[in-house]
Amino acid sequence: MAGELLTVDDALRLIEQHAAPLSPARAPLDQSLGLRLAADAVSDVDSPPHDKAMMDGYAVVADEPQRELRVIDEVLAGGVPTNTVSLGEATRIMTGAPVPVGAAAVVPVELTELINESTVRLTRPAPPAGKHVMRRGEVFARGESILPAGALITAAQLAVLAEIGVATPSVTPAPTVAVLATGDELVEAHEVPAAGQIRNSNGPMLHALVTQAAARLVPLGVARDNADSLTERITAGGAADVLVLSGGVSAGKRDLAPGVLAGLGVEQVFHKVAVKPGKPLWFGVWRRPSGRQTLVFGLPGNPVSGFVCFQLFVRPLLSRLAGGPFGGLPCVDAELAEQVTVKGDRRTFLPAQAAYENGRWAARPVAWRGSADLKGLAAANALLDLPAQEPAYAAGQRVGALLLEPVVGR
């Protein structure tokens, strides 16, 4: 694909061809949040494990005809009943406790009057069988598959896994992502730039994007614009599942990354995509004799270009490696609040503000001065997806909007 200017969709298809979930591994339950199950989670117990009371009260036989009953036992949560309940009898019981043999319903405590420690009066007729009782195995049974492979482990899923005894679930690990910024001009955020220097904004931005994508960050710092520095840092990044380079992939005199990558044996899949911002995007595969593979992205050095390319191309790959779908940001159909003109022949992703109001999405471009304008990007919560098929999009026209963050009011 060298030399070809790919469409966004063609580039995504090529990336997807090299994307497969990472090999499953066992993880402690308390380290599984945000991962995906690599195998079905099967229960080793019934839930509930016994017929259980759903209210504090008194366990009685079904349709007990008497109002005054002899209290023969008390069962707390975690306890076990010792007596069988017969007509004219009741067992004091707490929520979650096992229902004793003979009892078929629970009378809530607020519908009773305790006459003395051994006698209780029902203020209403006794309920039918099953009232305020959950039967054993009613939620799920032993041997039942409870959560499917591919399920994202959230707080609720963690609770279920604990209940069914899956203490070390089989999961797809979070991919490791090494991030390397490049450039002689870069200094750190705490430094005052000298003439010709700029602060390294791409590094912190990409670190945050990797973390937001639920991947494991491997920061590599900054490589200078010479082959030795690039080779050293890129080699270190080869230990990760994905290596993301920032800068050095365009056509300038110091854009050395593609040559260094080729020298290390990284196979170029494509270089340059018909997207704005982000045309210089580079993607390749680094295969080693050991069988290890690292997927490599060279993102443009302009910060908004790097941001857009990460969201469009890197994020879907990370999702697939982690066992999820090959998909990126959520996209909604939004109505333009004003006319938007697209210049050039590339598909454009324009920073915008999207809002959900009166049952519909509306979007308005933010003031933005191009691929180096981080101030404009910081004011956006969406990217308008504008194919270069017409010179202008009219106010009221509907276009795709990729949501960068949750939108209040939806």
Order of alpha helices (4+ residues) and beta strands (2+ residues): alpha-beta-beta-beta-beta-beta-beta-beta-beta-beta-beta-beta-beta-alpha-beta-beta-beta-beta-alpha-beta-alpha-beta-alpha-beta-beta-beta-beta-alpha-alpha-beta-beta-beta-beta-alpha-beta-beta-beta
